[in-house]
């Protein structure tokens, strides 16, 4: 069933758990993540990142993912990850994405609010949810233009009220695309943000956060965790070992299907770790 962030995040924020938002790059990743959600009877968010937007375009990704989300017994949100360009956001909405992120984190506060508000107005008119970002979560690699900045609680209070977003991504020590856990999470900063805002909060860079920190964070108002690298590693490493085992084979589909169980298993580990206690 296709859902948006508003269907999922307020309840998750109020619970002792959160919803996993998994970057997917093609049919196999989407199948594995949806299968993990169905097996565990948990909701999930499929996120299309800038790499896939540049490679395939939002229309092709919507064409792939929307039928899968609609056919699933799990609640599945089809979400556009970090997007800095309103025209692409609007194309994604037109193509049927149920949720979008407009990332104005590199802009001055007033411009971030103004441009996010415009996206919210369009998106909400057609039932699409919007995530914004305040402060800026750095990247270990791959996005050199991103200047890192911790979220300032006073600015978060203004952004949360004025932007109109359904969820706010915050920067509290988390880092995108780490291959090992170890990001130092600033809980004092998180608590200050929680005191001054009411919105469901989003943490990006989940791969770089230690399991114990994830268990603590999910009991706070963090309702959505973005997960990418650990899934990419599980799938990529499984494909590599399958290729090493079968040097005579060459079909993409052969290797992808052989690697799929390792990806599903990693998705199940992450979904289980982040889920509320039942
Ligand atoms: P990781 O790749 O660090 O898990 O983060 C993914 C992410 O935050 C995508 O928005």
Boltz pocket constraint, residues with backbone or C-beta under 6 A from the ligand:
constraints:
  - pocket:
      binder: B
      contacts: [[A, 23], [A, 81], [A, 82], [A, 175], [A, 176], [A, 177], [A, 178], [A, 203], [A, 204], [A, 205], [A, 206], [A, 207], [A, 208], [A, 226], [A, 227], [A, 228], [A, 229], [A, 230]]
      max_distance: 6.0
